[in-house]
């Protein structure tokens, strides 16, 4: 018997990509602190962990990706296979974002938000469950609204008003 003999060959079609906005990768990088301490979780101060992403004014949030045409494929008999379109979520920048030469920048310093298909920057931080290990220390450049209590040992620093409905330990 013969092995590794090519009997027939087709060509897989390449999908067409429409023009869209792609979020910057650093918006999804949550860090425990210095990269050296990632392997040793005993040294992590869990009060320093943040469940939200802060961005500075002028920071890159997204880039415009130009369209890419798809390529036709073929079956093993030579019948053409038309290209399909990629499923892309078309994101829209919010009112606190600036579009400049194919880049979307933060218009203000604040918290990056992504709700359904709209991304934006908010200058208000609302903490419904108070300040504890789920939020860590809070250092925020805008207004902070806390519905629960601020537990013992946690700091809250804001660049504007702090409104706390609960107890401050």
VMD Tcl script that builds the backbone (N, CA, C; Angstrom):
set m [mol new atoms 507]
animate dup $m
set s [atomselect $m all]
$s set {name element resname resid chain x y z} {
  {N N UNK 1 A 0.818 -1.206 0.000}
  {CA C UNK 1 A 0.000 0.000 0.000}
  {C C UNK 1 A 0.860 1.268 0.000}
  {N N UNK 2 A 0.373 2.281 -0.701}
  {CA C UNK 2 A 1.051 3.575 -0.743}
  {C C UNK 2 A 0.507 4.460 0.371}
  {N N UNK 3 A 1.407 5.182 1.032}
  {CA C UNK 3 A 0.995 6.086 2.102}
  {C C UNK 3 A 1.304 7.524 1.695}
  {N N UNK 4 A 0.513 8.443 2.259}
  {CA C UNK 4 A 0.708 9.878 2.061}
  {C C UNK 4 A 0.609 10.281 0.589}
  {N N UNK 5 A -0.366 9.749 -0.112}
  {CA C UNK 5 A -0.602 10.105 -1.501}
  {C C UNK 5 A -1.802 11.031 -1.555}
  {N N UNK 6 A -1.636 12.179 -2.180}
  {CA C UNK 6 A -2.708 13.153 -2.292}
  {C C UNK 6 A -3.656 12.722 -3.404}
  {N N UNK 7 A -4.923 12.461 -3.029}
  {CA C UNK 7 A -5.910 12.019 -4.011}
  {C C UNK 7 A -6.724 13.181 -4.577}
  {N N UNK 8 A -7.036 14.128 -3.720}
  {CA C UNK 8 A -7.814 15.282 -4.163}
  {C C UNK 8 A -7.520 16.444 -3.221}
  {N N UNK 9 A -7.648 17.650 -3.755}
  {CA C UNK 9 A -7.362 18.807 -2.922}
  {C C UNK 9 A -8.347 19.919 -3.246}
  {N N UNK 10 A -8.964 20.442 -2.208}
  {CA C UNK 10 A -9.848 21.590 -2.353}
  {C C UNK 10 A -9.191 22.792 -1.691}
  {N N UNK 11 A -9.875 23.919 -1.728}
  {CA C UNK 11 A -9.342 25.131 -1.112}
  {C C UNK 11 A -10.439 25.733 -0.237}
  {N N UNK 12 A -10.118 25.929 1.019}
  {CA C UNK 12 A -11.073 26.492 1.964}
  {C C UNK 12 A -11.210 27.992 1.701}
  {N N UNK 13 A -12.453 28.504 1.678}
  {CA C UNK 13 A -12.614 29.947 1.463}
  {C C UNK 13 A -12.185 30.738 2.692}
  {N N UNK 14 A -11.689 31.965 2.463}
  {CA C UNK 14 A -11.332 32.863 3.562}
  {C C UNK 14 A -12.488 33.832 3.764}
  {N N UNK 15 A -12.871 34.041 5.019}
  {CA C UNK 15 A -14.020 34.886 5.321}
  {C C UNK 15 A -13.710 36.359 5.105}
  {N N UNK 16 A -14.736 37.077 4.677}
  {CA C UNK 16 A -14.640 38.525 4.489}
  {C C UNK 16 A -14.809 39.205 5.847}
  {N N UNK 17 A -13.976 40.205 6.130}
  {CA C UNK 17 A -14.062 40.955 7.385}
  {C C UNK 17 A -14.500 42.384 7.076}
  {N N UNK 18 A -15.661 42.806 7.593}
  {CA C UNK 18 A -16.082 44.190 7.367}
  {C C UNK 18 A -15.292 45.163 8.242}
  {N N UNK 19 A -15.327 46.429 7.906}
  {CA C UNK 19 A -14.658 47.459 8.715}
  {C C UNK 19 A -15.333 47.514 10.082}
  {N N UNK 20 A -14.519 47.654 11.141}
  {CA C UNK 20 A -15.069 47.676 12.494}
  {C C UNK 20 A -14.063 48.298 13.460}
  {N N UNK 21 A -14.490 48.522 14.693}
  {CA C UNK 21 A -13.606 49.010 15.754}
  {C C UNK 21 A -13.180 47.837 16.614}
  {N N UNK 22 A -11.888 47.777 16.937}
  {CA C UNK 22 A -11.354 46.716 17.783}
  {C C UNK 22 A -10.807 47.350 19.062}
  {N N UNK 23 A -11.283 46.870 20.215}
  {CA C UNK 23 A -10.837 47.415 21.492}
  {C C UNK 23 A -9.370 47.101 21.729}
  {N N UNK 24 A -8.683 48.005 22.409}
  {CA C UNK 24 A -7.267 47.823 22.736}
  {C C UNK 24 A -7.115 46.663 23.722}
  {N N UNK 25 A -6.075 45.878 23.548}
  {CA C UNK 25 A -5.863 44.680 24.368}
  {C C UNK 25 A -5.619 45.007 25.836}
  {N N UNK 26 A -5.007 46.157 26.133}
  {CA C UNK 26 A -4.688 46.469 27.526}
  {C C UNK 26 A -5.941 46.680 28.372}
  {N N UNK 27 A -7.090 46.877 27.747}
  {CA C UNK 27 A -8.335 47.039 28.507}
  {C C UNK 27 A -8.788 45.730 29.148}
  {N N UNK 28 A -8.236 44.626 28.688}
  {CA C UNK 28 A -8.613 43.316 29.220}
  {C C UNK 28 A -7.524 42.701 30.084}
  {N N UNK 29 A -6.415 43.414 30.287}
  {CA C UNK 29 A -5.322 42.930 31.130}
  {C C UNK 29 A -5.558 43.357 32.567}
  {N N UNK 30 A -5.990 42.427 33.392}
  {CA C UNK 30 A -6.119 42.707 34.821}
  {C C UNK 30 A -4.898 42.133 35.493}
  {N N UNK 31 A -4.288 42.930 36.321}
  {CA C UNK 31 A -3.006 42.560 36.901}
  {C C UNK 31 A -3.102 42.447 38.413}
  {N N UNK 32 A -2.305 41.552 38.985}
  {CA C UNK 32 A -2.201 41.401 40.426}
  {C C UNK 32 A -1.104 42.270 41.001}
  {N N UNK 33 A -0.480 43.063 40.191}
  {CA C UNK 33 A 0.626 43.885 40.659}
  {C C UNK 33 A 1.824 43.631 39.771}
  {N N UNK 34 A 3.026 43.668 40.344}
  {CA C UNK 34 A 4.220 43.421 39.540}
  {C C UNK 34 A 4.186 42.028 38.931}
  {N N UNK 35 A 4.659 41.907 37.710}
  {CA C UNK 35 A 4.643 40.622 37.009}
  {C C UNK 35 A 5.439 39.560 37.759}
  {N N UNK 36 A 6.428 39.972 38.574}
  {CA C UNK 36 A 7.238 39.001 39.319}
  {C C UNK 36 A 6.395 38.238 40.336}
  {N N UNK 37 A 5.352 38.876 40.878}
  {CA C UNK 37 A 4.600 38.251 41.962}
  {C C UNK 37 A 3.435 37.395 41.461}
  {N N UNK 38 A 3.256 37.284 40.147}
  {CA C UNK 38 A 2.139 36.501 39.634}
  {C C UNK 38 A 2.256 35.028 39.999}
  {N N UNK 39 A 3.454 34.505 40.056}
  {CA C UNK 39 A 3.620 33.088 40.360}
  {C C UNK 39 A 3.464 32.809 41.853}
  {N N UNK 40 A 3.549 33.811 42.679}
  {CA C UNK 40 A 3.500 33.621 44.122}
  {C C UNK 40 A 2.311 34.401 44.680}
  {N N UNK 41 A 1.124 33.780 44.688}
  {CA C UNK 41 A -0.085 34.479 45.102}
  {C C UNK 41 A -0.138 34.747 46.600}
  {N N UNK 42 A 0.807 34.208 47.373}
  {CA C UNK 42 A 0.839 34.505 48.804}
  {C C UNK 42 A 1.216 35.963 49.038}
  {N N UNK 43 A 1.965 36.564 48.131}
  {CA C UNK 43 A 2.447 37.930 48.311}
  {C C UNK 43 A 1.495 38.984 47.739}
  {N N UNK 44 A 0.349 38.567 47.202}
  {CA C UNK 44 A -0.594 39.508 46.613}
  {C C UNK 44 A -1.443 40.118 47.720}
  {N N UNK 45 A -1.545 41.439 47.729}
  {CA C UNK 45 A -2.452 42.119 48.647}
  {C C UNK 45 A -3.803 42.206 47.940}
  {N N UNK 46 A -4.742 41.395 48.371}
  {CA C UNK 46 A -6.032 41.323 47.686}
  {C C UNK 46 A -6.828 42.618 47.794}
  {N N UNK 47 A -6.422 43.514 48.663}
  {CA C UNK 47 A -7.075 44.823 48.739}
  {C C UNK 47 A -6.668 45.695 47.551}
  {N N UNK 48 A -5.578 45.335 46.872}
  {CA C UNK 48 A -5.120 46.109 45.722}
  {C C UNK 48 A -5.738 45.646 44.402}
  {N N UNK 49 A -6.503 44.561 44.400}
  {CA C UNK 49 A -7.136 44.077 43.177}
  {C C UNK 49 A -8.298 44.987 42.804}
  {N N UNK 50 A -8.506 45.188 41.515}
  {CA C UNK 50 A -9.558 46.091 41.043}
  {C C UNK 50 A -10.489 45.350 40.079}
  {N N UNK 51 A -11.814 45.441 40.315}
  {CA C UNK 51 A -12.754 44.809 39.385}
  {C C UNK 51 A -13.120 45.716 38.204}
  {N N UNK 52 A -12.498 46.883 38.096}
  {CA C UNK 52 A -12.793 47.807 37.010}
  {C C UNK 52 A -11.487 48.298 36.406}
  {N N UNK 53 A -11.578 48.862 35.205}
  {CA C UNK 53 A -10.407 49.329 34.469}
  {C C UNK 53 A -10.432 50.853 34.412}
  {N N UNK 54 A -9.358 51.485 34.890}
  {CA C UNK 54 A -9.231 52.938 34.818}
  {C C UNK 54 A -8.447 53.324 33.570}
  {N N UNK 55 A -8.894 54.377 32.898}
  {CA C UNK 55 A -8.183 54.900 31.728}
  {C C UNK 55 A -7.947 56.383 31.930}
  {N N UNK 56 A -6.887 56.870 31.313}
  {CA C UNK 56 A -6.544 58.292 31.396}
  {C C UNK 56 A -7.031 59.004 30.138}
  {N N UNK 57 A -7.242 60.295 30.267}
  {CA C UNK 57 A -7.648 61.099 29.124}
  {C C UNK 57 A -6.599 60.973 28.021}
  {N N UNK 58 A -7.050 60.728 26.794}
  {CA C UNK 58 A -6.153 60.588 25.657}
  {C C UNK 58 A -5.634 59.173 25.457}
  {N N UNK 59 A -5.977 58.242 26.342}
  {CA C UNK 59 A -5.510 56.857 26.222}
  {C C UNK 59 A -6.270 56.145 25.104}
  {N N UNK 60 A -5.569 55.282 24.383}
  {CA C UNK 60 A -6.169 54.541 23.271}
  {C C UNK 60 A -7.184 53.529 23.798}
  {N N UNK 61 A -8.403 53.580 23.261}
  {CA C UNK 61 A -9.446 52.623 23.631}
  {C C UNK 61 A -9.716 51.623 22.512}
  {N N UNK 62 A -9.674 52.083 21.255}
  {CA C UNK 62 A -9.975 51.201 20.126}
  {C C UNK 62 A -9.315 51.723 18.859}
  {N N UNK 63 A -9.155 50.828 17.895}
  {CA C UNK 63 A -8.612 51.176 16.577}
  {C C UNK 63 A -9.613 50.770 15.509}
  {N N UNK 64 A -9.636 51.539 14.435}
  {CA C UNK 64 A -10.468 51.197 13.288}
  {C C UNK 64 A -9.731 50.143 12.464}
  {N N UNK 65 A -10.411 49.058 12.188}
  {CA C UNK 65 A -9.850 47.976 11.381}
  {C C UNK 65 A -10.480 48.070 9.994}
  {N N UNK 66 A -9.667 48.202 8.938}
  {CA C UNK 66 A -10.232 48.330 7.589}
  {C C UNK 66 A -10.827 47.001 7.116}
  {N N UNK 67 A -11.703 47.062 6.123}
  {CA C UNK 67 A -12.297 45.813 5.627}
  {C C UNK 67 A -11.269 44.952 4.904}
  {N N UNK 68 A -11.473 43.641 4.984}
  {CA C UNK 68 A -10.617 42.679 4.286}
  {C C UNK 68 A -11.532 41.807 3.429}
  {N N UNK 69 A -11.248 41.777 2.132}
  {CA C UNK 69 A -12.077 40.976 1.230}
  {C C UNK 69 A -11.825 39.496 1.451}
  {N N UNK 70 A -12.884 38.717 1.304}
  {CA C UNK 70 A -12.754 37.270 1.418}
  {C C UNK 70 A -12.227 36.669 0.127}
  {N N UNK 71 A -11.805 35.414 0.212}
  {CA C UNK 71 A -11.315 34.710 -0.981}
  {C C UNK 71 A -12.179 33.491 -1.232}
  {N N UNK 72 A -12.480 33.298 -2.487}
  {CA C UNK 72 A -13.285 32.157 -2.887}
  {C C UNK 72 A -12.495 30.864 -2.721}
  {N N UNK 73 A -13.170 29.826 -2.311}
  {CA C UNK 73 A -12.540 28.519 -2.191}
  {C C UNK 73 A -13.042 27.599 -3.297}
  {N N UNK 74 A -12.664 26.335 -3.224}
  {CA C UNK 74 A -13.150 25.379 -4.224}
  {C C UNK 74 A -13.208 23.987 -3.613}
  {N N UNK 75 A -14.120 23.175 -4.145}
  {CA C UNK 75 A -14.222 21.785 -3.703}
  {C C UNK 75 A -13.151 20.975 -4.415}
  {N N UNK 76 A -13.086 19.698 -4.110}
  {CA C UNK 76 A -12.085 18.842 -4.756}
  {C C UNK 76 A -12.365 18.662 -6.241}
  {N N UNK 77 A -13.616 18.917 -6.645}
  {CA C UNK 77 A -13.934 18.806 -8.070}
  {C C UNK 77 A -13.809 20.139 -8.799}
  {N N UNK 78 A -13.439 21.220 -8.065}
  {CA C UNK 78 A -13.253 22.531 -8.688}
  {C C UNK 78 A -14.467 23.436 -8.609}
  {N N UNK 79 A -15.527 22.986 -7.965}
  {CA C UNK 79 A -16.712 23.836 -7.814}
  {C C UNK 79 A -16.386 24.975 -6.849}
  {N N UNK 80 A -16.658 26.225 -7.240}
  {CA C UNK 80 A -16.312 27.353 -6.363}
  {C C UNK 80 A -17.191 27.394 -5.097}
  {N N UNK 81 A -16.566 27.798 -3.990}
  {CA C UNK 81 A -17.264 28.009 -2.720}
  {C C UNK 81 A -17.143 29.490 -2.404}
  {N N UNK 82 A -18.278 30.215 -2.345}
  {CA C UNK 82 A -18.206 31.660 -2.095}
  {C C UNK 82 A -17.753 31.947 -0.658}
  {N N UNK 83 A -17.061 33.083 -0.461}
  {CA C UNK 83 A -16.618 33.427 0.899}
  {C C UNK 83 A -17.796 33.895 1.756}
  {N N UNK 84 A -17.718 33.644 3.057}
  {CA C UNK 84 A -18.732 34.107 4.000}
  {C C UNK 84 A -18.207 35.353 4.696}
  {N N UNK 85 A -19.091 36.023 5.440}
  {CA C UNK 85 A -18.673 37.181 6.231}
  {C C UNK 85 A -18.429 36.729 7.664}
  {N N UNK 86 A -17.388 37.296 8.293}
  {CA C UNK 86 A -17.118 37.013 9.696}
  {C C UNK 86 A -18.206 37.645 10.555}
  {N N UNK 87 A -18.550 36.966 11.648}
  {CA C UNK 87 A -19.487 37.538 12.606}
  {C C UNK 87 A -18.718 38.492 13.500}
  {N N UNK 88 A -18.991 39.771 13.347}
  {CA C UNK 88 A -18.293 40.816 14.091}
  {C C UNK 88 A -19.322 41.589 14.911}
  {N N UNK 89 A -18.982 41.877 16.169}
  {CA C UNK 89 A -19.809 42.770 16.974}
  {C C UNK 89 A -19.355 44.186 16.646}
  {N N UNK 90 A -20.268 44.984 16.129}
  {CA C UNK 90 A -19.931 46.345 15.746}
  {C C UNK 90 A -20.079 47.253 16.965}
  {N N UNK 91 A -18.942 47.631 17.534}
  {CA C UNK 91 A -18.917 48.462 18.728}
  {C C UNK 91 A -19.017 49.933 18.355}
  {N N UNK 92 A -19.666 50.680 19.242}
  {CA C UNK 92 A -19.817 52.120 19.020}
  {C C UNK 92 A -19.201 52.863 20.203}
  {N N UNK 93 A -18.443 53.928 19.947}
  {CA C UNK 93 A -17.908 54.726 21.053}
  {C C UNK 93 A -19.003 55.595 21.676}
  {N N UNK 94 A -18.905 55.802 22.992}
  {CA C UNK 94 A -19.857 56.641 23.710}
  {C C UNK 94 A -19.511 58.114 23.593}
  {N N UNK 95 A -20.258 58.942 24.308}
  {CA C UNK 95 A -20.101 60.392 24.204}
  {C C UNK 95 A -18.844 60.929 24.877}
  {N N UNK 96 A -18.175 60.131 25.707}
  {CA C UNK 96 A -16.947 60.575 26.380}
  {C C UNK 96 A -15.696 60.020 25.685}
  {N N UNK 97 A -15.873 59.629 24.418}
  {CA C UNK 97 A -14.761 59.113 23.611}
  {C C UNK 97 A -14.511 60.062 22.442}
  {N N UNK 98 A -13.270 60.133 22.002}
  {CA C UNK 98 A -12.888 60.984 20.879}
  {C C UNK 98 A -12.378 60.118 19.736}
  {N N UNK 99 A -12.876 60.353 18.515}
  {CA C UNK 99 A -12.418 59.614 17.337}
  {C C UNK 99 A -11.435 60.494 16.591}
  {N N UNK 100 A -10.210 59.969 16.353}
  {CA C UNK 100 A -9.178 60.777 15.728}
  {C C UNK 100 A -8.301 59.904 14.842}
  {N N UNK 101 A -8.368 60.071 13.540}
  {CA C UNK 101 A -7.511 59.381 12.566}
  {C C UNK 101 A -7.493 57.866 12.775}
  {N N UNK 102 A -8.660 57.244 12.852}
  {CA C UNK 102 A -8.740 55.796 12.968}
  {C C UNK 102 A -8.517 55.256 14.369}
  {N N UNK 103 A -8.447 56.136 15.347}
  {CA C UNK 103 A -8.262 55.718 16.735}
  {C C UNK 103 A -9.372 56.323 17.579}
  {N N UNK 104 A -9.804 55.582 18.591}
  {CA C UNK 104 A -10.769 56.108 19.549}
  {C C UNK 104 A -10.029 56.283 20.869}
  {N N UNK 105 A -10.027 57.519 21.379}
  {CA C UNK 105 A -9.306 57.860 22.595}
  {C C UNK 105 A -10.287 58.229 23.703}
  {N N UNK 106 A -9.849 58.062 24.943}
  {CA C UNK 106 A -10.666 58.461 26.085}
  {C C UNK 106 A -10.726 59.982 26.138}
  {N N UNK 107 A -11.924 60.522 26.240}
  {CA C UNK 107 A -12.093 61.966 26.312}
  {C C UNK 107 A -11.887 62.503 27.717}
  {N N UNK 108 A -12.038 61.641 28.720}
  {CA C UNK 108 A -11.854 62.019 30.125}
  {C C UNK 108 A -11.111 60.891 30.843}
  {N N UNK 109 A -10.638 61.174 32.046}
  {CA C UNK 109 A -10.048 60.141 32.887}
  {C C UNK 109 A -11.178 59.522 33.698}
  {N N UNK 110 A -11.241 58.201 33.735}
  {CA C UNK 110 A -12.312 57.534 34.473}
  {C C UNK 110 A -12.302 56.039 34.274}
  {N N UNK 111 A -13.472 55.427 34.477}
  {CA C UNK 111 A -13.633 53.977 34.407}
  {C C UNK 111 A -14.110 53.586 33.017}
  {N N UNK 112 A -13.434 52.609 32.407}
  {CA C UNK 112 A -13.840 52.092 31.099}
  {C C UNK 112 A -15.084 51.226 31.282}
  {N N UNK 113 A -16.103 51.465 30.451}
  {CA C UNK 113 A -17.327 50.672 30.513}
  {C C UNK 113 A -17.627 50.084 29.137}
  {N N UNK 114 A -18.226 48.897 29.147}
  {CA C UNK 114 A -18.667 48.248 27.916}
  {C C UNK 114 A -20.031 47.651 28.213}
  {N N UNK 115 A -21.069 48.262 27.652}
  {CA C UNK 115 A -22.438 47.802 27.857}
  {C C UNK 115 A -23.048 47.510 26.503}
  {N N UNK 116 A -23.398 46.237 26.295}
  {CA C UNK 116 A -23.862 45.711 25.019}
  {C C UNK 116 A -22.861 46.051 23.924}
  {N N UNK 117 A -23.181 46.980 23.016}
  {CA C UNK 117 A -22.265 47.292 21.917}
  {C C UNK 117 A -21.698 48.712 22.007}
  {N N UNK 118 A -21.811 49.349 23.170}
  {CA C UNK 118 A -21.305 50.715 23.343}
  {C C UNK 118 A -20.221 50.727 24.421}
  {N N UNK 119 A -19.063 51.282 24.083}
  {CA C UNK 119 A -18.010 51.454 25.083}
  {C C UNK 119 A -17.848 52.935 25.371}
  {N N UNK 120 A -17.483 53.244 26.626}
  {CA C UNK 120 A -17.429 54.633 27.039}
  {C C UNK 120 A -16.501 54.760 28.242}
  {N N UNK 121 A -16.356 55.971 28.733}
  {CA C UNK 121 A -15.586 56.259 29.939}
  {C C UNK 121 A -16.512 56.997 30.892}
  {N N UNK 122 A -16.568 56.545 32.136}
  {CA C UNK 122 A -17.447 57.150 33.131}
  {C C UNK 122 A -16.612 57.842 34.201}
  {N N UNK 123 A -17.067 59.031 34.605}
  {CA C UNK 123 A -16.364 59.736 35.674}
  {C C UNK 123 A -17.044 59.510 37.016}
  {N N UNK 124 A -17.930 58.511 37.081}
  {CA C UNK 124 A -18.615 58.164 38.323}
  {C C UNK 124 A -18.482 56.665 38.565}
  {N N UNK 125 A -18.178 56.303 39.809}
  {CA C UNK 125 A -18.051 54.900 40.199}
  {C C UNK 125 A -19.138 54.592 41.216}
  {N N UNK 126 A -20.015 53.644 40.900}
  {CA C UNK 126 A -21.106 53.258 41.790}
  {C C UNK 126 A -20.806 51.867 42.329}
  {N N UNK 127 A -20.683 51.770 43.652}
  {CA C UNK 127 A -20.403 50.491 44.322}
  {C C UNK 127 A -21.619 50.125 45.165}
  {N N UNK 128 A -22.440 49.211 44.650}
  {CA C UNK 128 A -23.690 48.853 45.314}
  {C C UNK 128 A -23.488 47.970 46.538}
  {N N UNK 129 A -22.414 47.214 46.611}
  {CA C UNK 129 A -22.185 46.299 47.725}
  {C C UNK 129 A -21.129 46.802 48.698}
  {N N UNK 130 A -20.831 48.056 48.671}
  {CA C UNK 130 A -19.848 48.618 49.584}
  {C C UNK 130 A -18.427 48.403 49.109}
  {N N UNK 131 A -17.485 48.671 50.029}
  {CA C UNK 131 A -16.065 48.503 49.727}
  {C C UNK 131 A -15.557 47.361 50.604}
  {N N UNK 132 A -15.065 46.309 49.943}
  {CA C UNK 132 A -14.572 45.122 50.634}
  {C C UNK 132 A -13.573 44.417 49.714}
  {N N UNK 133 A -13.341 43.129 49.950}
  {CA C UNK 133 A -12.366 42.418 49.115}
  {C C UNK 133 A -12.815 42.279 47.660}
  {N N UNK 134 A -14.103 42.404 47.385}
  {CA C UNK 134 A -14.554 42.319 45.993}
  {C C UNK 134 A -14.208 43.582 45.203}
  {N N UNK 135 A -13.986 44.698 45.909}
  {CA C UNK 135 A -13.631 45.950 45.233}
  {C C UNK 135 A -12.182 46.343 45.476}
  {N N UNK 136 A -11.632 45.929 46.619}
  {CA C UNK 136 A -10.296 46.368 46.992}
  {C C UNK 136 A -10.325 47.828 47.417}
  {N N UNK 137 A -9.144 48.401 47.637}
  {CA C UNK 137 A -9.057 49.836 47.922}
  {C C UNK 137 A -9.610 50.580 46.714}
  {N N UNK 138 A -10.280 51.678 46.951}
  {CA C UNK 138 A -10.854 52.457 45.855}
  {C C UNK 138 A -10.069 53.752 45.710}
  {N N UNK 139 A -9.422 53.902 44.561}
  {CA C UNK 139 A -8.758 55.151 44.197}
  {C C UNK 139 A -9.324 55.503 42.831}
  {N N UNK 140 A -10.136 56.577 42.797}
  {CA C UNK 140 A -10.871 56.905 41.579}
  {C C UNK 140 A -10.777 58.403 41.307}
  {N N UNK 141 A -10.603 58.807 40.049}
  {CA C UNK 141 A -10.422 60.226 39.737}
  {C C UNK 141 A -11.704 61.060 39.742}
  {N N UNK 142 A -12.870 60.432 39.821}
  {CA C UNK 142 A -14.128 61.178 39.784}
  {C C UNK 142 A -14.954 60.974 41.032}
  {N N UNK 143 A -16.298 60.996 40.853}
  {CA C UNK 143 A -17.234 60.813 41.966}
  {C C UNK 143 A -17.364 59.337 42.311}
  {N N UNK 144 A -17.529 59.052 43.613}
  {CA C UNK 144 A -17.725 57.684 44.085}
  {C C UNK 144 A -19.013 57.645 44.903}
  {N N UNK 145 A -19.909 56.720 44.560}
  {CA C UNK 145 A -21.163 56.521 45.287}
  {C C UNK 145 A -21.153 55.096 45.847}
  {N N UNK 146 A -21.210 54.983 47.182}
  {CA C UNK 146 A -21.137 53.678 47.850}
  {C C UNK 146 A -22.472 53.416 48.535}
  {N N UNK 147 A -23.150 52.321 48.134}
  {CA C UNK 147 A -24.441 51.987 48.729}
  {C C UNK 147 A -24.284 51.178 50.013}
  {N N UNK 148 A -23.274 50.357 50.133}
  {CA C UNK 148 A -23.071 49.525 51.316}
  {C C UNK 148 A -22.095 50.161 52.281}
  {N N UNK 149 A -21.447 49.318 53.089}
  {CA C UNK 149 A -20.490 49.829 54.071}
  {C C UNK 149 A -19.065 49.731 53.536}
  {N N UNK 150 A -18.198 50.572 54.100}
  {CA C UNK 150 A -16.768 50.490 53.805}
  {C C UNK 150 A -16.157 49.694 54.956}
  {N N UNK 151 A -15.701 48.497 54.656}
  {CA C UNK 151 A -15.197 47.612 55.709}
  {C C UNK 151 A -13.864 48.109 56.261}
  {N N UNK 152 A -13.546 47.616 57.445}
  {CA C UNK 152 A -12.337 47.996 58.167}
  {C C UNK 152 A -11.093 47.692 57.340}
  {N N UNK 153 A -10.188 48.649 57.274}
  {CA C UNK 153 A -8.915 48.449 56.587}
  {C C UNK 153 A -8.910 48.843 55.122}
  {N N UNK 154 A -10.032 49.265 54.569}
  {CA C UNK 154 A -10.098 49.639 53.163}
  {C C UNK 154 A -10.112 51.158 53.018}
  {N N UNK 155 A -9.411 51.655 51.988}
  {CA C UNK 155 A -9.319 53.090 51.731}
  {C C UNK 155 A -10.227 53.473 50.573}
  {N N UNK 156 A -10.769 54.684 50.649}
  {CA C UNK 156 A -11.541 55.255 49.547}
  {C C UNK 156 A -10.960 56.636 49.278}
  {N N UNK 157 A -10.428 56.825 48.076}
  {CA C UNK 157 A -9.859 58.102 47.655}
  {C C UNK 157 A -10.546 58.478 46.351}
  {N N UNK 158 A -11.044 59.717 46.272}
  {CA C UNK 158 A -11.739 60.162 45.067}
  {C C UNK 158 A -11.262 61.552 44.675}
  {N N UNK 159 A -11.326 61.833 43.396}
  {CA C UNK 159 A -10.956 63.149 42.894}
  {C C UNK 159 A -12.110 64.133 42.987}
  {N N UNK 160 A -13.302 63.644 43.316}
  {CA C UNK 160 A -14.481 64.499 43.474}
  {C C UNK 160 A -15.245 64.007 44.704}
  {N N UNK 161 A -16.567 64.093 44.684}
  {CA C UNK 161 A -17.393 63.746 45.837}
  {C C UNK 161 A -17.347 62.252 46.166}
  {N N UNK 162 A -17.466 61.956 47.466}
  {CA C UNK 162 A -17.666 60.590 47.937}
  {C C UNK 162 A -18.992 60.592 48.686}
  {N N UNK 163 A -19.923 59.774 48.230}
  {CA C UNK 163 A -21.219 59.653 48.896}
  {C C UNK 163 A -21.350 58.213 49.389}
  {N N UNK 164 A -21.512 58.054 50.695}
  {CA C UNK 164 A -21.577 56.712 51.292}
  {C C UNK 164 A -22.885 56.597 52.064}
  {N N UNK 165 A -23.711 55.645 51.699}
  {CA C UNK 165 A -24.991 55.434 52.369}
  {C C UNK 165 A -24.852 54.542 53.606}
  {N N UNK 166 A -23.769 53.814 53.706}
  {CA C UNK 166 A -23.564 52.894 54.819}
  {C C UNK 166 A -22.566 53.421 55.830}
  {N N UNK 167 A -22.061 52.493 56.620}
  {CA C UNK 167 A -21.128 52.815 57.700}
  {C C UNK 167 A -19.708 52.827 57.164}
  {N N UNK 168 A -18.900 53.759 57.681}
  {CA C UNK 168 A -17.473 53.787 57.381}
  {C C UNK 168 A -16.744 53.193 58.579}
  {N N UNK 169 A -16.124 52.020 58.422}
  {CA C UNK 169 A -15.346 51.430 59.516}
  {C C UNK 169 A -14.011 52.112 59.628}
}
mol reanalyze $m
mol bondsrecalc $m
mol representation Tube
mol addrep $m
